[in-house]
Amino acid sequence: MYLSGAGHEQGQGRGHVLVVAGDVAVRRRVVQVAPSANVAALAMVPGSVLLGSDVPCDTVCLDGARDPNTVLTRLRAAAATRGPLLVYLSGRLTVDRRGGGLCFALAGATAGTVRYSALPWEWLGVELRGRPAGLTTVVVDLVADKSAWPLLQESGGLPDSGSAEVYGVVCPPAFAPAAVGAAVSGYTRHWIEQLRRGPGRPANVQVHALAVSAAALPPGTLVLPTARELGMRSGPQHEPQHPPQAHHPQQPPHTNPSPHLQQSPHPEQPQQPAPAPPARGSVSVSVSESGMDWGGGEDPRPSIHALAVAGRHGEAAGLARVWEEHALQTCGQGSSEAIGWAEIRADLARMAGDFPLATRLWMGVGQTRLTREGAGGLEVHAAAAGALYCWAQLRDRALVLEFGPDLVALLRVLPLPDPRHLRLAEQRLDALRTADRPGVLHP
């Protein structure tokens, strides 16, 4: 255990950081998560940056603790602080076979010693439950063992931790880590990098979303909070942690209030129509009138656009996916909000040069809007134009054939302003269907 800060006496409004390394998670003698490395890296970040607050704060790091009562004592002291609190936990989740509850395994814990060498997860909730809303953040970087993973899948998340905002990841038990050895895990590493990136400290939900998008998480990883939990949040908060906030203090504000990303000029395509990308003006009216909910915070779209323009396409796409999931959970499939975020993701994919994804997204938007609004809707034409443009950029024969039939079917039911677009799309598709040689297409 090591401490930092100007003493331990609880003062008025004093902040606290509690960082705990649990048991290492190992698969076939390969370390999946190294809690000690994660804690050591996080301890190098100033407490004020971790908290996002200028109040004086204390930092307590527990590494190698084996007695759950030791951890409970430190947790209870942290919960008693009157200022902002951050609790970070890294290690292995397991199950108490006698009680059936989830536990945070401490150093050296085994299946037979869980009751004496692991912290029951419910203790965390009990200690944090009485704290004021908006002052408590829990960040987790965990791996669930084979006994804990079925419980997490059944519940869809971790048990409630009182009034705390919980961010983090829980990886499944059977995965091969990207980095072998006692290295800082991807999620924690990118969380730290986001905190250090700019002069302004981003909101926790933004840091979390960017870390998730950049961490190359194993398939099936449980990401917390879930979209359902984001949609249920309410009440006063210590900092802008609204679901899901995407404010970038270090990015210059984008002056265009359009909810969709600006279009950049497109190269001409030889022997192919070059339809203009979808005009965003008509869409902006419909989405604005739909009353899109920003959770009480700023509109995140200008910041997402700024990320994409700066070439940080993965981060922009990650934030957009978080917002789209939130819209799907809170407003429903096919809602104006969900469609609007699908359109934003399509624009982001085009800006990143990912034309297969952009084509797929624009096609989905076009088909959804056609069902909702009919063939005369302006937004339907905008989506079809976006799909056609991105499809025209594809050079892989299999992808052109995959998307071509649905695109042609969509174009056939729309009163196109330029019939040549449909005709040339049909000609390209017919030519590929009759070609004998698969492979890469050339202009």
C-alpha positions as CSV (number, residue, x, y, z in Angstrom):
1,M,0.0,0.0,0.0
2,Y,1.3,3.5,-0.8
3,L,-0.3,6.9,-0.1
4,S,0.0,10.4,-1.5
5,G,-1.6,13.7,-0.7
6,A,-1.4,16.2,2.1
7,G,-2.4,13.9,5.0
8,H,-5.4,11.7,5.6
9,E,-7.6,13.8,7.7
10,Q,-11.0,14.2,6.2
11,G,-11.6,17.9,5.4
12,Q,-14.5,19.8,4.1
13,G,-14.9,19.0,0.4
14,R,-11.6,17.0,0.2
15,G,-11.4,14.5,-2.7
16,H,-10.2,10.9,-2.6
17,V,-8.8,8.4,-5.1
18,L,-8.7,4.7,-4.2
19,V,-6.9,2.4,-6.6
20,V,-7.0,-1.3,-5.9
21,A,-5.1,-4.1,-7.7
22,G,-6.8,-7.5,-7.3
23,D,-5.7,-11.0,-8.4
24,V,-4.0,-11.4,-11.7
25,A,-6.1,-13.1,-14.4
26,V,-4.3,-15.9,-16.2
27,R,-5.3,-18.2,-19.1
28,R,-3.0,-21.0,-20.1
29,R,-0.1,-19.4,-18.2
30,V,-0.6,-16.2,-20.1
31,V,-1.5,-13.1,-18.2
32,Q,-4.8,-11.6,-19.4
33,V,-4.9,-8.6,-17.0
34,A,-2.0,-7.4,-14.8
35,P,-3.6,-5.4,-12.0
36,S,-0.3,-4.3,-10.5
37,A,0.8,-2.8,-13.9
38,N,-2.5,-1.0,-14.3
39,V,-2.4,0.4,-10.8
40,A,1.2,1.6,-11.1
41,A,0.3,3.4,-14.4
42,L,-2.8,5.0,-13.0
43,A,-0.9,6.1,-9.9
44,M,1.3,8.3,-12.0
45,V,-1.6,10.4,-13.0
46,P,-2.2,13.4,-10.6
47,G,-5.2,12.9,-8.4
48,S,-6.7,16.2,-9.5
49,V,-6.7,14.9,-13.1
50,L,-8.2,11.6,-12.1
51,L,-11.0,13.3,-10.2
52,G,-11.5,16.2,-12.7
53,S,-11.5,18.5,-9.8
54,D,-9.1,21.1,-8.3
55,V,-10.0,20.3,-4.7
56,P,-7.2,18.9,-2.5
57,C,-7.3,15.1,-2.6
58,D,-5.7,12.0,-1.1
59,T,-4.6,8.9,-3.1
60,V,-4.6,5.4,-1.7
61,C,-3.2,2.5,-3.8
62,L,-3.7,-1.1,-2.6
63,D,-1.5,-3.6,-4.4
64,G,-1.1,-7.2,-3.2
65,A,-3.8,-7.0,-0.5
66,R,-5.1,-10.5,0.5
67,D,-7.6,-9.7,3.3
68,P,-11.0,-8.4,2.2
69,N,-11.3,-6.5,5.5
70,T,-8.3,-4.5,4.7
71,V,-9.8,-3.4,1.4
72,L,-13.2,-2.8,3.1
73,T,-11.5,-0.5,5.7
74,R,-10.0,1.6,2.9
75,L,-13.2,1.6,0.9
76,R,-15.2,2.8,4.0
77,A,-12.7,5.6,4.6
78,A,-12.9,6.6,1.0
79,A,-16.7,6.6,1.0
80,A,-16.6,8.9,4.0
81,T,-15.0,11.7,2.1
82,R,-17.1,14.8,1.5
83,G,-15.6,15.6,-1.9
84,P,-15.4,13.8,-5.2
85,L,-14.3,10.1,-5.1
86,L,-12.8,7.9,-7.7
87,V,-12.5,4.1,-7.1
88,Y,-10.5,2.1,-9.6
89,L,-10.5,-1.7,-9.5
90,S,-8.5,-4.0,-11.7
91,G,-8.2,-7.8,-11.5
92,R,-10.4,-10.9,-11.7
93,L,-14.1,-11.4,-11.0
94,T,-15.1,-14.7,-9.4
95,V,-18.0,-16.3,-7.5
96,D,-18.4,-17.3,-3.9
97,R,-19.6,-20.9,-4.5
98,R,-21.3,-21.0,-1.1
99,G,-23.1,-17.7,-1.3
100,G,-23.4,-17.5,-5.1
101,G,-22.4,-13.8,-5.3
102,L,-19.9,-12.0,-7.4
103,C,-16.5,-11.2,-5.8
104,F,-13.5,-9.2,-6.6
105,A,-10.6,-11.7,-6.2
106,L,-7.7,-10.4,-4.1
107,A,-4.1,-11.5,-4.5
108,G,-3.7,-15.3,-4.4
109,A,-7.4,-16.1,-4.2
110,T,-8.4,-19.6,-5.3
111,A,-11.8,-21.2,-5.7
112,G,-11.5,-22.8,-2.3
113,T,-10.5,-19.6,-0.5
114,V,-12.8,-17.0,-2.0
115,R,-14.7,-16.4,1.2
116,Y,-11.5,-15.3,2.9
117,S,-9.5,-13.8,0.0
118,A,-12.1,-11.9,-2.1
119,L,-14.2,-8.8,-1.7
120,P,-17.9,-9.4,-2.2
121,W,-19.1,-7.0,-4.9
122,E,-22.1,-6.1,-2.9
123,W,-19.9,-4.5,-0.2
124,L,-18.9,-1.9,-2.8
125,G,-22.5,-0.9,-3.3
126,V,-23.3,-0.9,0.4
127,E,-20.4,1.5,1.2
128,L,-21.1,3.9,-1.7
129,R,-24.9,3.9,-1.5
130,G,-25.1,6.8,1.0
131,R,-22.9,9.2,-0.9
132,P,-24.4,12.2,-2.6
133,A,-25.3,11.7,-6.3
134,G,-22.7,13.0,-8.8
135,L,-19.7,12.8,-6.6
136,T,-18.7,9.1,-7.0
137,T,-17.1,7.4,-10.0
138,V,-16.1,3.7,-10.2
139,V,-13.8,2.6,-13.0
140,V,-13.2,-1.1,-13.5
141,D,-10.8,-3.1,-15.8
142,L,-11.7,-6.7,-15.0
143,V,-11.7,-10.2,-16.4
144,A,-14.4,-12.6,-15.3
145,D,-13.4,-16.2,-14.7
146,K,-15.5,-19.2,-15.8
147,S,-17.6,-19.2,-12.7
148,A,-18.4,-15.4,-12.9
149,W,-19.1,-15.0,-16.6
150,P,-22.4,-16.8,-16.7
151,L,-23.8,-14.6,-13.9
152,L,-22.7,-11.5,-15.8
153,Q,-24.3,-12.7,-19.0
154,E,-27.5,-13.5,-17.2
155,S,-27.7,-10.1,-15.5
156,G,-26.3,-8.1,-18.3
157,G,-24.0,-6.1,-16.0
158,L,-22.6,-5.7,-12.6
159,P,-24.8,-5.3,-9.5
160,D,-25.8,-1.8,-8.6
161,S,-23.1,0.3,-6.9
162,G,-25.3,2.8,-5.2
163,S,-25.1,6.4,-6.4
164,A,-21.8,5.8,-8.2
165,E,-21.2,6.3,-11.9
166,V,-19.6,3.0,-13.1
167,Y,-17.4,2.9,-16.2
168,G,-15.2,0.1,-17.4
169,V,-14.9,-3.3,-19.1
170,V,-15.3,-6.9,-18.0
171,C,-13.6,-9.3,-20.5
172,P,-14.7,-12.9,-20.9
173,P,-12.7,-15.7,-19.4
174,A,-11.4,-17.3,-22.6
175,F,-9.5,-14.7,-24.7
176,A,-6.0,-14.3,-25.9
177,P,-4.6,-10.9,-24.7
178,A,-3.3,-8.5,-27.3
179,A,-0.1,-8.0,-25.3
180,V,1.6,-11.0,-23.6
181,G,3.1,-10.4,-20.1
182,A,2.6,-7.9,-17.3
183,A,1.6,-5.0,-19.5
184,V,-0.9,-2.2,-18.9
185,S,-4.2,-3.4,-20.4
186,G,-5.6,-1.5,-23.4
187,Y,-8.6,0.0,-21.7
188,T,-6.6,1.4,-18.8
189,R,-3.8,2.6,-21.0
190,H,-6.2,4.5,-23.3
191,W,-8.1,5.9,-20.3
192,I,-4.8,7.4,-19.1
193,E,-3.9,8.7,-22.6
194,Q,-7.2,10.5,-22.9
195,L,-6.7,12.2,-19.5
196,R,-3.2,13.4,-20.6
197,R,-4.1,14.3,-24.2
198,G,-5.3,17.9,-23.9
199,P,-5.3,21.0,-21.7
200,G,-8.9,20.4,-20.7
201,R,-10.0,17.3,-18.7
202,P,-12.8,15.5,-20.7
203,A,-15.9,14.2,-18.9
204,N,-15.6,10.6,-17.7
205,V,-18.2,9.2,-20.1
206,Q,-16.2,10.8,-23.0
207,V,-12.9,9.3,-21.7
208,H,-14.6,5.9,-21.4
209,A,-16.1,6.0,-24.9
210,L,-12.8,6.9,-26.4
211,A,-10.9,4.3,-24.4
212,V,-13.4,1.6,-25.4
213,S,-13.2,2.5,-29.1
214,A,-9.3,2.4,-29.1
215,A,-8.7,-0.6,-26.8
216,A,-9.3,-3.5,-29.2
217,L,-11.4,-5.3,-26.7
218,P,-12.0,-9.1,-27.0
219,P,-15.3,-10.1,-28.6
220,G,-18.1,-10.3,-26.1
221,T,-16.6,-7.9,-23.6
222,L,-19.1,-6.4,-21.3
223,V,-18.9,-2.6,-21.6
224,L,-20.2,-0.5,-18.7
225,P,-22.4,1.4,-18.5
226,T,-24.7,-0.3,-20.9
227,A,-27.0,1.8,-23.1
228,R,-29.9,0.9,-20.9
229,E,-28.1,2.2,-17.8
230,L,-27.2,5.4,-19.7
231,G,-30.8,6.0,-20.5
232,M,-31.9,5.5,-16.8
233,R,-29.5,8.2,-15.4
234,S,-30.9,11.3,-14.0
235,G,-30.3,13.8,-11.2
236,P,-27.5,16.4,-10.4
237,Q,-24.0,15.4,-11.3
238,H,-20.6,16.6,-10.2
239,E,-19.3,17.1,-13.8
240,P,-20.7,16.8,-17.3
241,Q,-21.3,13.1,-17.2
242,H,-24.5,13.1,-19.1
243,P,-25.5,10.1,-21.2
244,P,-23.2,9.9,-23.3
245,Q,-21.5,13.3,-23.3
246,A,-19.1,14.1,-26.1
247,H,-17.6,17.4,-25.1
248,H,-14.0,18.1,-26.2
249,P,-12.7,21.1,-24.4
250,Q,-9.4,20.8,-26.3
251,Q,-11.1,20.9,-29.7
252,P,-12.2,24.2,-31.3
253,P,-15.9,24.5,-31.5
254,H,-17.5,23.7,-34.9
255,T,-19.7,26.6,-35.9
256,N,-22.1,24.8,-38.1
257,P,-25.1,23.6,-36.0
258,S,-26.1,20.9,-38.5
259,P,-26.6,17.6,-36.7
260,H,-24.8,15.8,-39.5
261,L,-21.2,16.0,-40.4
262,Q,-20.1,18.3,-43.2
263,Q,-19.4,16.9,-46.6
264,S,-16.0,17.2,-48.2
265,P,-15.4,17.3,-52.0
266,H,-15.4,13.9,-53.7
267,P,-13.1,12.8,-56.5
268,E,-14.7,12.2,-59.9
269,Q,-15.1,8.6,-61.0
270,P,-14.3,7.7,-64.6
271,Q,-17.3,6.2,-66.4
272,Q,-19.4,6.3,-63.2
273,P,-21.9,8.8,-62.0
274,A,-20.6,11.1,-59.3
275,P,-23.8,12.0,-57.4
276,A,-23.4,14.7,-54.8
277,P,-23.4,13.2,-51.3
278,P,-26.7,13.7,-49.4
279,A,-27.6,17.2,-48.6
280,R,-27.8,17.6,-44.8
281,G,-30.1,20.6,-44.7
282,S,-33.4,18.8,-44.9
283,V,-32.2,16.2,-42.4
284,S,-31.2,18.8,-39.9
285,V,-34.7,20.2,-39.8
286,S,-36.3,16.8,-39.1
287,V,-33.8,15.7,-36.5
288,S,-33.9,19.0,-34.7
289,E,-37.7,18.9,-34.6
290,S,-37.6,15.4,-33.2
291,G,-36.2,16.8,-29.9
292,M,-33.0,14.8,-29.7
293,D,-32.1,14.4,-26.1
294,W,-28.5,15.4,-25.1
295,G,-29.0,14.4,-21.5
296,G,-28.8,18.0,-20.4
297,G,-25.4,18.6,-21.9
298,E,-24.0,20.1,-25.1
299,D,-24.8,18.7,-28.6
300,P,-21.9,16.3,-29.1
301,R,-22.0,16.3,-33.0
302,P,-19.7,19.3,-33.5
303,S,-17.0,17.7,-31.4
304,I,-17.4,14.4,-33.2
305,H,-17.0,16.3,-36.5
306,A,-13.9,18.0,-35.1
307,L,-12.4,14.6,-34.3
308,A,-13.1,13.3,-37.8
309,V,-11.6,16.4,-39.5
310,A,-8.5,16.0,-37.3
311,G,-8.1,12.5,-38.6
312,R,-9.1,10.8,-35.3
313,H,-11.6,8.6,-37.1
314,G,-11.6,5.7,-34.7
315,E,-12.4,8.0,-31.7
316,A,-15.2,9.8,-33.7
317,A,-16.7,6.5,-34.7
318,G,-16.6,5.2,-31.2
319,L,-18.4,8.2,-29.8
320,A,-21.0,8.0,-32.5
321,R,-21.6,4.3,-31.8
322,V,-22.2,5.1,-28.1
323,W,-24.7,7.7,-29.0
324,E,-26.5,5.5,-31.5
325,E,-26.8,2.7,-28.9
326,H,-28.2,5.2,-26.5
327,A,-30.8,6.3,-29.1
328,L,-31.7,2.8,-29.9
329,Q,-32.3,1.9,-26.2
330,T,-34.1,5.1,-25.2
331,C,-36.0,6.0,-28.4
332,G,-36.4,2.7,-30.2
333,Q,-35.4,1.1,-33.5
334,G,-36.5,3.2,-36.4
335,S,-36.8,6.4,-34.4
336,S,-35.6,9.7,-35.8
337,E,-32.9,9.8,-33.2
338,A,-31.5,6.4,-34.1
339,I,-31.7,7.1,-37.8
340,G,-29.9,10.4,-37.4
341,W,-27.0,8.6,-35.6
342,A,-26.9,6.0,-38.3
343,E,-26.5,8.8,-40.9
344,I,-23.7,10.4,-38.8
345,R,-21.9,7.0,-38.7
346,A,-22.3,6.7,-42.4
347,D,-20.7,10.1,-42.9
348,L,-17.9,9.3,-40.6
349,A,-17.2,6.0,-42.4
350,R,-17.1,7.9,-45.7
351,M,-14.7,10.5,-44.3
352,A,-12.5,7.7,-43.1
353,G,-12.5,6.0,-46.5
354,D,-14.4,3.0,-45.2
355,F,-16.7,2.8,-48.2
356,P,-18.0,-0.8,-47.5
357,L,-19.3,0.3,-44.0
358,A,-20.6,3.6,-45.4
359,T,-22.5,1.9,-48.2
360,R,-24.0,-0.6,-45.7
361,L,-25.1,2.2,-43.3
362,W,-26.5,4.4,-46.0
363,M,-28.4,1.5,-47.5
364,G,-29.9,0.7,-44.1
365,V,-30.9,4.3,-43.5
366,G,-32.5,4.5,-47.0
367,Q,-34.5,1.3,-46.5
368,T,-35.7,2.4,-43.1
369,R,-36.7,5.9,-44.3
370,L,-38.4,4.4,-47.3
371,T,-40.6,2.3,-45.0
372,R,-41.3,5.3,-42.7
373,E,-41.6,8.1,-45.2
374,G,-42.4,6.7,-48.6
375,A,-40.5,7.2,-51.9
376,G,-41.1,11.0,-51.9
377,G,-39.2,11.8,-48.7
378,L,-36.3,14.1,-49.2
379,E,-34.3,12.1,-46.6
380,V,-34.8,8.9,-48.5
381,H,-33.3,10.5,-51.6
382,A,-30.4,11.8,-49.5
383,A,-29.6,8.3,-48.1
384,A,-29.9,6.8,-51.6
385,A,-27.5,9.3,-53.0
386,G,-25.0,8.6,-50.1
387,A,-25.3,4.9,-50.7
388,L,-24.8,5.3,-54.5
389,Y,-21.7,7.5,-54.1
390,C,-20.0,5.1,-51.6
391,W,-20.9,2.0,-53.7
392,A,-19.3,3.7,-56.7
393,Q,-16.0,3.9,-54.8
394,L,-15.9,0.2,-54.1
395,R,-13.2,-1.7,-56.0
396,D,-13.8,-5.2,-54.6
397,R,-16.0,-7.2,-56.9
398,A,-17.5,-9.3,-54.1
399,L,-18.6,-6.2,-52.2
400,V,-20.0,-4.5,-55.3
401,L,-22.1,-7.6,-56.0
402,E,-23.1,-7.8,-52.4
403,F,-24.6,-4.3,-52.2
404,G,-25.5,-3.8,-55.8
405,P,-28.9,-5.6,-56.0
406,D,-30.4,-3.9,-52.9
407,L,-29.1,-0.5,-54.1
408,V,-30.6,-0.9,-57.5
409,A,-33.9,-2.1,-56.0
410,L,-33.9,1.1,-53.8
411,L,-33.2,3.4,-56.7
412,R,-35.9,1.8,-58.9
413,V,-38.6,2.9,-56.4
414,L,-37.5,6.5,-56.1
415,P,-38.3,9.3,-58.6
416,L,-34.6,10.1,-59.2
417,P,-33.8,13.6,-60.4
418,D,-31.2,12.1,-62.8
419,P,-32.2,8.7,-64.3
420,R,-28.7,8.1,-65.4
421,H,-27.7,7.1,-61.9
422,L,-30.0,4.1,-62.0
423,R,-29.0,3.2,-65.5
424,L,-25.3,3.3,-64.8
425,A,-25.7,1.3,-61.6
426,E,-27.6,-1.4,-63.4
427,Q,-24.9,-1.5,-66.2
428,R,-22.1,-1.9,-63.6
429,L,-23.9,-4.6,-61.8
430,D,-24.8,-6.5,-65.0
431,A,-21.2,-6.3,-66.2
432,L,-19.9,-7.8,-63.1
433,R,-22.4,-10.6,-63.0
434,T,-21.4,-11.7,-66.4
435,A,-17.6,-11.4,-65.8
436,D,-15.7,-14.6,-65.5
437,R,-12.7,-13.3,-63.6
438,P,-13.2,-12.3,-59.9
439,G,-10.8,-10.0,-58.2
440,V,-10.0,-6.4,-57.9
441,L,-11.8,-3.9,-60.1
442,H,-10.1,-1.1,-61.9
443,P,-11.5,2.3,-62.9
